[in-house]
Amino acid sequence: MQNKVVPNREYKSGLFAFLFHGKKDLLSLYNAVNGSDYTDPEELEIYTMEGFIYMGMKNDLSFLIDSQLAVFEHQSTYNPNMPLRGYIYMADALKKYIALNHLDIYSSRRLELPTPRYYVFYNGTQKMEDETILYLTDSMEGADTAERSCTQFKAHMININEGHSRKIMGKCPLLYEYSYFVATVRGYLNEETSLMEAIDKTVTECIRKGILADILRAHRAEVTDMLLKEYDEEFHISCEKKISYEDGYEDGVKKEKARADEANLKVEILTLRIRGRSEEEIAATLNIPINVVKECVRKATGESE
């Protein structure tokens, strides 16, 4: 029986945020998705997002560079409402930017604000293109919404599963290693390995192969704890779906067998009746209740009760 971990919906961050908490790694990730080549990590101004919780994971990362306010979020499940969440996150980030820069939104002069950009790094199991753009107006009712709406916010979703977004992975080695790590965990889980064992095997294998090796050596216990809290919900859901499918399949097989047995019994009853056997004789021969024989004959001959 597989071990299950109780989901912790209040855990504030996961491995993705842990890996990309430093300015150097954030800059590498930003350059990869933005097609830029910034070299000075100190150009980054970090804004942490602590106010929003979704699926037990708070928003991951946000920072300001080159007059752009970028929000990075990691998602292990596809959700078409990401533009709405990003819109809310971005409003909060802009409020912090205004406060930190002592801007007056009631001023008669137009304020200069950074350009918001919302990236979602997706590594769920649902098949997706390398890059997908989702729009907030897609969720709005009515015709010509995109033209009439006062808001058109978009979420730029990047598939970071192994084998996807190769150009971005090539520019950000840490992102590639994270992708490989996640794929390895899932590979062991697919072998019916317990969650704890899958994590332990993955950490050992990745250290041996030089994948996130320094981080895993220094923070093995912390990474294990993060993954237990981060993947337990996904793992639990997938297990429940599998169990539900298997139970449904078994029930279906049983029902089909019962229907086949019932049909065969009817054939036997009617065959014996055609040969001149009485209903009592048929019941005795087949070792079944007399009322079952009578009901079968009645339906076959169209007799009323």
Secondary structure as UniProt FT lines:
FT   TURN            9..10
FT   HELIX           15..19
FT   HELIX           23..34
FT   HELIX           41..43
FT   STRAND          45..46
FT   STRAND          53..54
FT   TURN            55..56
FT   STRAND          57..58
FT   STRAND          61..65
FT   TURN            66..67
FT   STRAND          68..75
FT   TURN            80..81
FT   HELIX           82..100
FT   TURN            101..102
FT   TURN            105..106
FT   STRAND          115..122
FT   STRAND          131..135
FT   HELIX           136..139
FT   TURN            143..144
FT   HELIX           145..148
FT   STRAND          154..159
FT   TURN            162..163
FT   HELIX           166..171
FT   HELIX           173..190
FT   TURN            191..192
FT   HELIX           195..209
FT   HELIX           213..218
FT   HELIX           220..274
FT   TURN            275..276
FT   HELIX           279..286
FT   HELIX           290..301
//
